[in-house]
C-alpha cells in the first residue's frame, strides 16, 4: 500500500502509511504534543484527530491551550451538556449549543413548562462528569437529510435546522456550529442513545474533557425571534486545565466584587426604584457628588482641549429624523411619537 506525504507548518514533509490520521502525526512528533492535541487543521479546515488524512495534505495540530483548541473543548462540552439534560429530563427538546467566548451554552425546551433550578444545574453537572468518566468516543458520520429528519423525529428544533440547512436557507442566525449545508448532514454520536448534529471537530472522547463548570440559566427566544418559543439557555465555561478554569473563576469573582451595580448599593450612591421603571437611576447625595466631580472633570478636559459647548433639545420634530434617516431605519426602536399642535415630535434616539 502506497504511503502518503503530508506537510507540517514548519515546511517539513513526512511520509506516512495510507490510513494515517492527525493522531499519527502528533504521536510521531512527540508524546507531549499527542497528549495536548484535540483536533487538527487539514488544508485550512478543522478536522477530528481520527479522520484519515489525504495525500499531499497540509497538517497542523491544534492543542487544547490555544483559542481554536479551547473552542473544540467548549463545543464538545456543550454536546455532553445536551446529553446529560436529555438523560435527566425525558422529553426535553434541544436546539443549539455553540462555543462562545470563555465558554459555551445550550438551549432547551423542557416538557410541561418546567424550568431549571439551581439543584438541577448541580445534578446536570454531576451527570456530565459521569459521561466524562465513561470515556465515550465522539464518532462522526454523515447521513442524508431524509435520514437525519427521521433520526430527529422527536426533536422539532433539530428538524427545523435540517430543513433550513439542506434547503439552502441562510443559517447565520443560528450561530450553532451545526451542519454546513448540502444534501448530507454530519452527526456526532458519543453513546448509543445520544447523537447530535455538528460540523465538528470534537475531541476524540469525553475523557479529554472535565475542566468545566455550569454557570447560570437564562431565557432565550428560538432564533432570537420574540414571537418564537422561549427556551432555557444553560451557560457554562470550559478550559484545558483545572488551573486555567480556577483562574477564570477567580477573575469572575473579582469582577463581581467590583460590579458597579453592587458597589452603588453598598456605598449608597444610587438606586433604581421600581416605581420609576427599569434602568432609571435616582442619584443619592453621595452619588450626586461623584457624578458632579466626573462631569466637572470631563468639561474641564474638553475646555483644555479647545472644545466649545453647545446644547440641543431632547425632543425634536419628526421631520428632522426623516431627513436623518432614523425614522426609516430605527422607528420601531425609538420612543413613541408625541402629537403636538405643530407636528409630530420624537425623543432623541438612544
C-alpha positions as a LaTeX table, in Angstrom:
\begin{tabular}{lrrr}
\hline
Residue & $x$ (\AA) & $y$ (\AA) & $z$ (\AA) \\
\hline
Unk1 & 0.00 & 0.00 & 0.00 \\
Unk2 & 1.47 & 3.35 & $-1.08$ \\
Unk3 & 2.47 & 5.91 & 1.52 \\
Unk4 & 1.11 & 9.44 & 1.68 \\
Unk5 & 3.07 & 12.65 & 2.13 \\
Unk6 & 1.95 & 15.48 & 4.40 \\
Unk7 & 3.41 & 18.93 & 5.05 \\
Unk8 & 3.82 & 20.47 & 8.51 \\
Unk9 & 3.63 & 24.18 & 9.45 \\
Unk10 & 7.44 & 24.48 & 9.53 \\
Unk11 & 7.60 & 23.46 & 5.87 \\
Unk12 & 8.93 & 19.96 & 6.54 \\
Unk13 & 7.34 & 16.90 & 4.98 \\
Unk14 & 6.63 & 13.46 & 6.37 \\
Unk15 & 5.85 & 10.16 & 4.73 \\
Unk16 & 3.08 & 8.20 & 6.45 \\
Unk17 & 1.28 & 4.95 & 5.75 \\
Unk18 & $-2.04$ & 5.26 & 3.98 \\
Unk19 & $-4.83$ & 5.49 & 6.57 \\
Unk20 & $-2.73$ & 7.68 & 8.86 \\
Unk21 & $-4.54$ & 10.32 & 10.92 \\
Unk22 & $-3.62$ & 13.56 & 12.65 \\
Unk23 & $-3.15$ & 11.48 & 15.79 \\
Unk24 & $-0.46$ & 9.55 & 13.92 \\
Unk25 & 1.22 & 12.86 & 13.06 \\
Unk26 & 1.07 & 14.17 & 16.65 \\
Unk27 & 2.44 & 10.91 & 18.08 \\
Unk28 & 5.25 & 10.95 & 15.55 \\
Unk29 & 6.29 & 14.44 & 16.67 \\
Unk30 & 6.21 & 13.72 & 20.39 \\
Unk31 & 4.25 & 12.36 & 23.33 \\
Unk32 & 3.67 & 15.83 & 24.79 \\
Unk33 & 2.06 & 17.09 & 21.58 \\
Unk34 & $-0.06$ & 13.95 & 21.26 \\
Unk35 & $-1.35$ & 14.45 & 24.82 \\
Unk36 & $-2.18$ & 18.13 & 24.21 \\
Unk37 & $-3.80$ & 17.61 & 20.78 \\
Unk38 & $-7.57$ & 17.98 & 20.49 \\
Unk39 & $-8.05$ & 18.50 & 16.73 \\
Unk40 & $-6.12$ & 19.29 & 13.56 \\
Unk41 & $-6.18$ & 21.81 & 10.74 \\
Unk42 & $-6.02$ & 19.97 & 7.41 \\
Unk43 & $-5.71$ & 22.05 & 4.26 \\
Unk44 & $-7.13$ & 25.01 & 6.16 \\
Unk45 & $-10.13$ & 23.17 & 7.64 \\
Unk46 & $-10.51$ & 21.90 & 11.19 \\
Unk47 & $-10.73$ & 18.12 & 11.41 \\
Unk48 & $-11.13$ & 15.46 & 14.06 \\
Unk49 & $-7.84$ & 13.87 & 15.06 \\
Unk50 & $-9.06$ & 10.45 & 13.94 \\
Unk51 & $-10.03$ & 11.32 & 10.34 \\
Unk52 & $-7.92$ & 9.67 & 7.66 \\
Unk53 & $-5.55$ & 12.14 & 6.03 \\
Unk54 & $-5.41$ & 12.61 & 2.25 \\
Unk55 & $-2.19$ & 12.64 & 0.30 \\
Unk56 & $-0.36$ & 15.98 & $-0.05$ \\
Unk57 & $-2.27$ & 17.48 & 2.88 \\
Unk58 & $-1.03$ & 20.41 & 4.91 \\
Unk59 & $-1.48$ & 19.42 & 8.54 \\
Unk60 & $-1.25$ & 21.45 & 11.78 \\
Unk61 & $-2.07$ & 20.06 & 15.21 \\
Unk62 & $-4.47$ & 22.07 & 17.36 \\
Unk63 & $-3.69$ & 21.89 & 21.07 \\
Unk64 & $-6.04$ & 22.46 & 23.99 \\
Unk65 & $-4.23$ & 25.56 & 25.27 \\
Unk66 & $-4.94$ & 27.64 & 22.14 \\
Unk67 & $-8.11$ & 29.53 & 21.26 \\
Unk68 & $-9.04$ & 27.08 & 18.47 \\
Unk69 & $-8.34$ & 24.23 & 20.88 \\
Unk70 & $-10.49$ & 25.76 & 23.62 \\
Unk71 & $-13.26$ & 26.22 & 21.06 \\
Unk72 & $-13.16$ & 22.47 & 20.39 \\
Unk73 & $-13.19$ & 21.70 & 24.13 \\
Unk74 & $-16.13$ & 24.00 & 24.73 \\
Unk75 & $-18.19$ & 22.76 & 21.81 \\
Unk76 & $-17.55$ & 19.15 & 22.84 \\
Unk77 & $-18.59$ & 20.01 & 26.41 \\
Unk78 & $-21.81$ & 21.57 & 25.12 \\
Unk79 & $-22.66$ & 18.21 & 23.50 \\
Unk80 & $-22.10$ & 16.49 & 26.84 \\
Unk81 & $-24.39$ & 19.08 & 28.46 \\
Unk82 & $-27.16$ & 18.26 & 25.98 \\
Unk83 & $-26.60$ & 14.55 & 26.54 \\
Unk84 & $-26.89$ & 14.97 & 30.32 \\
Unk85 & $-30.06$ & 17.07 & 30.09 \\
Unk86 & $-31.82$ & 14.65 & 27.75 \\
Unk87 & $-30.94$ & 11.78 & 30.10 \\
Unk88 & $-32.16$ & 13.55 & 33.23 \\
Unk89 & $-35.24$ & 15.18 & 31.68 \\
Unk90 & $-37.02$ & 12.72 & 29.37 \\
Unk91 & $-38.88$ & 14.54 & 26.63 \\
Unk92 & $-36.54$ & 17.54 & 26.65 \\
Unk93 & $-36.06$ & 19.23 & 23.28 \\
Unk94 & $-32.59$ & 20.56 & 22.49 \\
Unk95 & $-31.79$ & 23.16 & 19.86 \\
Unk96 & $-28.32$ & 24.72 & 19.50 \\
Unk97 & $-25.16$ & 24.64 & 21.61 \\
Unk98 & $-22.23$ & 26.66 & 20.30 \\
Unk99 & $-18.90$ & 27.51 & 21.87 \\
Unk100 & $-18.67$ & 31.18 & 22.80 \\
Unk101 & $-16.02$ & 33.43 & 24.33 \\
Unk102 & $-14.78$ & 31.77 & 27.54 \\
Unk103 & $-17.44$ & 29.09 & 27.42 \\
Unk104 & $-20.49$ & 27.56 & 25.77 \\
Unk105 & $-24.25$ & 27.32 & 26.07 \\
Unk106 & $-27.10$ & 25.06 & 25.00 \\
Unk107 & $-30.79$ & 25.94 & 24.61 \\
Unk108 & $-33.53$ & 23.59 & 25.83 \\
Unk109 & $-37.29$ & 23.29 & 25.87 \\
Unk110 & $-38.42$ & 21.20 & 28.83 \\
Unk111 & $-41.76$ & 19.37 & 28.89 \\
Unk112 & $-44.72$ & 20.77 & 30.80 \\
Unk113 & $-43.14$ & 24.23 & 31.02 \\
Unk114 & $-40.64$ & 23.11 & 33.64 \\
Unk115 & $-37.71$ & 25.43 & 34.39 \\
Unk116 & $-34.21$ & 24.57 & 35.53 \\
Unk117 & $-33.38$ & 25.18 & 39.19 \\
Unk118 & $-30.01$ & 25.54 & 40.92 \\
Unk119 & $-30.37$ & 21.96 & 42.14 \\
Unk120 & $-30.95$ & 20.88 & 38.56 \\
Unk121 & $-27.69$ & 22.50 & 37.47 \\
Unk122 & $-25.85$ & 20.57 & 40.19 \\
Unk123 & $-27.41$ & 17.31 & 39.04 \\
Unk124 & $-26.70$ & 18.06 & 35.37 \\
Unk125 & $-23.07$ & 18.86 & 36.10 \\
Unk126 & $-22.66$ & 15.60 & 38.01 \\
Unk127 & $-24.20$ & 13.61 & 35.17 \\
Unk128 & $-21.81$ & 15.36 & 32.77 \\
Unk129 & $-18.89$ & 14.21 & 34.90 \\
Unk130 & $-20.20$ & 10.65 & 34.77 \\
Unk131 & $-20.21$ & 10.92 & 30.96 \\
Unk132 & $-16.66$ & 12.26 & 31.03 \\
Unk133 & $-15.51$ & 9.38 & 33.24 \\
Unk134 & $-17.15$ & 6.91 & 30.85 \\
Unk135 & $-14.58$ & 7.90 & 28.17 \\
Unk136 & $-17.18$ & 7.83 & 25.39 \\
Unk137 & $-15.65$ & 8.34 & 21.91 \\
Unk138 & $-17.04$ & 11.05 & 19.63 \\
Unk139 & $-17.85$ & 9.21 & 16.38 \\
Unk140 & $-18.53$ & 11.24 & 13.24 \\
Unk141 & $-20.85$ & 10.12 & 10.43 \\
Unk142 & $-22.72$ & 11.65 & 7.53 \\
Unk143 & $-26.29$ & 10.82 & 6.57 \\
Unk144 & $-28.83$ & 12.08 & 4.10 \\
Unk145 & $-31.19$ & 14.88 & 5.07 \\
Unk146 & $-34.08$ & 12.40 & 4.98 \\
Unk147 & $-32.29$ & 10.05 & 7.35 \\
Unk148 & $-31.45$ & 12.94 & 9.68 \\
Unk149 & $-35.09$ & 14.06 & 9.75 \\
Unk150 & $-36.11$ & 10.53 & 10.70 \\
Unk151 & $-33.38$ & 10.31 & 13.35 \\
Unk152 & $-34.56$ & 13.56 & 14.98 \\
Unk153 & $-38.26$ & 12.83 & 14.53 \\
Unk154 & $-38.98$ & 13.92 & 18.13 \\
Unk155 & $-36.73$ & 17.00 & 18.05 \\
Unk156 & $-38.55$ & 19.86 & 16.27 \\
Unk157 & $-35.70$ & 22.37 & 16.58 \\
Unk158 & $-33.21$ & 19.95 & 15.01 \\
Unk159 & $-35.68$ & 19.21 & 12.21 \\
Unk160 & $-36.07$ & 22.91 & 11.51 \\
Unk161 & $-32.28$ & 23.30 & 11.32 \\
Unk162 & $-32.06$ & 20.35 & 8.92 \\
Unk163 & $-34.77$ & 21.81 & 6.70 \\
Unk164 & $-33.11$ & 25.22 & 6.65 \\
Unk165 & $-29.58$ & 23.98 & 6.06 \\
Unk166 & $-30.24$ & 21.29 & 3.49 \\
Unk167 & $-32.77$ & 23.55 & 1.81 \\
Unk168 & $-30.07$ & 26.16 & 1.23 \\
Unk169 & $-31.52$ & 28.78 & 3.56 \\
Unk170 & $-29.28$ & 31.26 & 5.34 \\
Unk171 & $-28.13$ & 29.65 & 8.57 \\
Unk172 & $-26.06$ & 32.52 & 10.01 \\
Unk173 & $-28.68$ & 33.48 & 12.58 \\
Unk174 & $-28.45$ & 30.06 & 14.21 \\
Unk175 & $-24.81$ & 30.56 & 15.26 \\
Unk176 & $-24.88$ & 26.91 & 16.17 \\
Unk177 & $-21.88$ & 25.17 & 14.71 \\
Unk178 & $-24.40$ & 22.85 & 13.07 \\
Unk179 & $-24.11$ & 21.16 & 9.71 \\
Unk180 & $-22.84$ & 23.33 & 6.90 \\
Unk181 & $-25.37$ & 22.80 & 4.13 \\
Unk182 & $-25.84$ & 20.50 & 1.17 \\
Unk183 & $-27.73$ & 17.23 & 0.92 \\
Unk184 & $-25.93$ & 15.45 & 3.77 \\
Unk185 & $-25.90$ & 16.09 & 7.50 \\
Unk186 & $-22.86$ & 15.45 & 9.69 \\
Unk187 & $-23.55$ & 13.80 & 13.03 \\
Unk188 & $-21.56$ & 13.05 & 16.16 \\
Unk189 & $-22.53$ & 10.18 & 18.42 \\
Unk190 & $-20.79$ & 9.52 & 21.72 \\
Unk191 & $-23.18$ & 6.95 & 23.19 \\
Unk192 & $-25.85$ & 4.62 & 21.79 \\
Unk193 & $-28.67$ & 6.87 & 22.99 \\
Unk194 & $-27.29$ & 10.32 & 22.18 \\
Unk195 & $-26.46$ & 11.85 & 18.81 \\
Unk196 & $-26.24$ & 15.49 & 17.75 \\
Unk197 & $-25.73$ & 17.39 & 14.53 \\
Unk198 & $-22.47$ & 19.24 & 14.16 \\
Unk199 & $-19.77$ & 20.27 & 11.71 \\
Unk200 & $-17.13$ & 19.35 & 14.26 \\
Unk201 & $-14.42$ & 18.82 & 15.06 \\
Unk202 & $-14.66$ & 17.31 & 18.51 \\
Unk203 & $-12.20$ & 15.86 & 20.96 \\
Unk204 & $-11.52$ & 12.13 & 20.47 \\
Unk205 & $-13.52$ & 11.15 & 23.55 \\
Unk206 & $-15.31$ & 12.63 & 26.53 \\
Unk207 & $-12.34$ & 11.72 & 28.74 \\
Unk208 & $-10.49$ & 14.69 & 27.20 \\
Unk209 & $-12.99$ & 17.00 & 28.91 \\
Unk210 & $-13.67$ & 17.68 & 32.57 \\
Unk211 & $-12.41$ & 21.17 & 33.46 \\
Unk212 & $-15.79$ & 22.86 & 33.23 \\
Unk213 & $-18.48$ & 24.48 & 35.33 \\
Unk214 & $-22.12$ & 25.32 & 34.65 \\
Unk215 & $-22.69$ & 29.00 & 35.41 \\
Unk216 & $-26.32$ & 30.07 & 35.05 \\
Unk217 & $-29.66$ & 29.71 & 33.30 \\
Unk218 & $-31.22$ & 32.44 & 31.15 \\
Unk219 & $-34.14$ & 32.75 & 28.79 \\
Unk220 & $-33.55$ & 32.86 & 25.04 \\
Unk221 & $-36.03$ & 33.11 & 22.18 \\
Unk222 & $-35.60$ & 30.48 & 19.48 \\
Unk223 & $-33.55$ & 32.08 & 16.68 \\
Unk224 & $-33.76$ & 35.39 & 18.56 \\
Unk225 & $-37.39$ & 35.90 & 17.50 \\
Unk226 & $-39.54$ & 37.31 & 20.27 \\
Unk227 & $-42.57$ & 35.74 & 18.61 \\
Unk228 & $-40.96$ & 32.31 & 18.79 \\
Unk229 & $-40.74$ & 29.85 & 21.69 \\
Unk230 & $-38.88$ & 30.91 & 24.81 \\
Unk231 & $-36.14$ & 28.38 & 25.54 \\
Unk232 & $-33.91$ & 27.92 & 28.57 \\
Unk233 & $-30.24$ & 28.56 & 27.97 \\
Unk234 & $-27.67$ & 26.93 & 30.23 \\
Unk235 & $-24.32$ & 28.72 & 30.19 \\
Unk236 & $-21.06$ & 27.03 & 31.11 \\
Unk237 & $-17.33$ & 27.57 & 30.91 \\
Unk238 & $-14.66$ & 25.02 & 29.96 \\
Unk239 & $-10.87$ & 25.13 & 29.91 \\
Unk240 & $-7.85$ & 22.98 & 29.15 \\
Unk241 & $-6.79$ & 22.54 & 32.79 \\
Unk242 & $-8.01$ & 22.94 & 36.35 \\
Unk243 & $-5.56$ & 25.83 & 36.80 \\
Unk244 & $-7.00$ & 27.67 & 33.79 \\
Unk245 & $-10.57$ & 27.06 & 34.99 \\
Unk246 & $-9.74$ & 28.24 & 38.53 \\
Unk247 & $-8.06$ & 31.37 & 37.18 \\
Unk248 & $-11.12$ & 32.21 & 35.08 \\
Unk249 & $-13.50$ & 31.70 & 38.01 \\
Unk250 & $-11.23$ & 33.86 & 40.19 \\
Unk251 & $-11.35$ & 36.66 & 37.60 \\
Unk252 & $-15.14$ & 36.46 & 37.55 \\
Unk253 & $-15.31$ & 36.59 & 41.35 \\
Unk254 & $-13.03$ & 39.64 & 41.47 \\
Unk255 & $-15.07$ & 41.37 & 38.77 \\
Unk256 & $-18.27$ & 40.67 & 40.70 \\
Unk257 & $-16.79$ & 42.35 & 43.78 \\
Unk258 & $-16.26$ & 45.47 & 41.66 \\
Unk259 & $-19.61$ & 45.36 & 39.88 \\
Unk260 & $-20.88$ & 48.96 & 39.76 \\
Unk261 & $-24.43$ & 47.79 & 40.49 \\
Unk262 & $-23.28$ & 46.07 & 43.69 \\
Unk263 & $-20.99$ & 48.93 & 44.77 \\
Unk264 & $-23.63$ & 51.56 & 44.03 \\
Unk265 & $-25.94$ & 49.93 & 46.57 \\
Unk266 & $-23.28$ & 49.19 & 49.18 \\
Unk267 & $-21.88$ & 52.76 & 49.03 \\
Unk268 & $-25.34$ & 54.38 & 48.90 \\
Unk269 & $-24.57$ & 56.10 & 45.59 \\
Unk270 & $-27.77$ & 55.47 & 43.66 \\
Unk271 & $-30.82$ & 53.25 & 43.38 \\
Unk272 & $-33.29$ & 52.10 & 40.74 \\
Unk273 & $-36.78$ & 52.41 & 42.27 \\
Unk274 & $-39.21$ & 50.04 & 40.60 \\
Unk275 & $-41.79$ & 52.83 & 40.64 \\
Unk276 & $-39.73$ & 54.69 & 38.02 \\
Unk277 & $-39.06$ & 51.73 & 35.73 \\
Unk278 & $-36.11$ & 49.54 & 34.86 \\
Unk279 & $-32.73$ & 51.20 & 34.40 \\
Unk280 & $-33.84$ & 54.65 & 35.63 \\
Unk281 & $-31.44$ & 55.82 & 38.32 \\
Unk282 & $-32.01$ & 58.10 & 41.29 \\
Unk283 & $-28.69$ & 59.58 & 42.42 \\
Unk284 & $-28.31$ & 59.85 & 46.21 \\
Unk285 & $-26.27$ & 62.72 & 47.74 \\
Unk286 & $-23.00$ & 60.74 & 47.76 \\
Unk287 & $-23.58$ & 59.54 & 44.22 \\
Unk288 & $-24.53$ & 63.03 & 43.07 \\
Unk289 & $-21.18$ & 64.34 & 44.34 \\
Unk290 & $-19.30$ & 61.59 & 42.44 \\
Unk291 & $-21.31$ & 62.32 & 39.30 \\
Unk292 & $-20.71$ & 66.10 & 39.57 \\
Unk293 & $-16.96$ & 65.58 & 40.02 \\
Unk294 & $-16.83$ & 63.36 & 36.94 \\
Unk295 & $-18.89$ & 65.80 & 34.86 \\
Unk296 & $-16.75$ & 68.74 & 36.00 \\
Unk297 & $-13.59$ & 66.83 & 35.11 \\
Unk298 & $-14.98$ & 65.95 & 31.68 \\
Unk299 & $-15.96$ & 69.56 & 30.96 \\
Unk300 & $-12.56$ & 70.84 & 32.08 \\
Unk301 & $-10.76$ & 68.36 & 29.81 \\
Unk302 & $-12.90$ & 69.48 & 26.87 \\
Unk303 & $-12.23$ & 73.14 & 27.66 \\
Unk304 & $-8.50$ & 72.48 & 27.95 \\
Unk305 & $-8.66$ & 70.74 & 24.56 \\
Unk306 & $-10.14$ & 73.78 & 22.86 \\
Unk307 & $-13.68$ & 72.45 & 22.50 \\
Unk308 & $-16.75$ & 74.67 & 22.72 \\
Unk309 & $-20.09$ & 73.68 & 24.23 \\
Unk310 & $-23.49$ & 73.64 & 22.58 \\
Unk311 & $-26.81$ & 72.25 & 23.81 \\
Unk312 & $-29.61$ & 70.74 & 21.72 \\
Unk313 & $-33.20$ & 69.77 & 22.63 \\
Unk314 & $-34.09$ & 66.27 & 23.76 \\
Unk315 & $-37.36$ & 66.43 & 21.79 \\
Unk316 & $-37.37$ & 67.23 & 18.08 \\
Unk317 & $-39.84$ & 67.49 & 15.21 \\
Unk318 & $-40.14$ & 64.18 & 13.39 \\
Unk319 & $-39.20$ & 65.81 & 10.07 \\
Unk320 & $-35.61$ & 66.07 & 11.31 \\
Unk321 & $-35.47$ & 62.29 & 11.82 \\
Unk322 & $-36.97$ & 61.74 & 8.39 \\
Unk323 & $-34.07$ & 63.77 & 6.99 \\
Unk324 & $-31.50$ & 61.94 & 9.13 \\
Unk325 & $-32.96$ & 58.55 & 8.18 \\
Unk326 & $-33.67$ & 57.49 & 11.74 \\
Unk327 & $-37.39$ & 57.02 & 11.12 \\
Unk328 & $-36.77$ & 54.84 & 8.07 \\
Unk329 & $-34.34$ & 52.55 & 9.85 \\
Unk330 & $-34.96$ & 52.75 & 13.60 \\
Unk331 & $-38.56$ & 53.82 & 14.10 \\
Unk332 & $-39.54$ & 50.59 & 15.87 \\
Unk333 & $-36.72$ & 51.10 & 18.39 \\
Unk334 & $-37.36$ & 54.81 & 19.08 \\
Unk335 & $-39.57$ & 56.25 & 21.77 \\
Unk336 & $-43.18$ & 56.63 & 20.62 \\
Unk337 & $-44.15$ & 59.90 & 18.95 \\
Unk338 & $-45.86$ & 62.82 & 20.69 \\
Unk339 & $-48.52$ & 64.67 & 18.72 \\
Unk340 & $-48.27$ & 68.46 & 19.11 \\
Unk341 & $-50.28$ & 71.29 & 17.52 \\
Unk342 & $-47.50$ & 71.96 & 15.01 \\
Unk343 & $-46.41$ & 68.41 & 14.17 \\
Unk344 & $-45.21$ & 65.05 & 15.46 \\
Unk345 & $-42.28$ & 65.04 & 17.88 \\
Unk346 & $-39.86$ & 62.33 & 18.95 \\
Unk347 & $-37.38$ & 61.92 & 21.76 \\
Unk348 & $-33.75$ & 61.82 & 20.63 \\
Unk349 & $-32.80$ & 58.25 & 19.57 \\
Unk350 & $-30.69$ & 56.40 & 22.12 \\
\hline
\end{tabular}
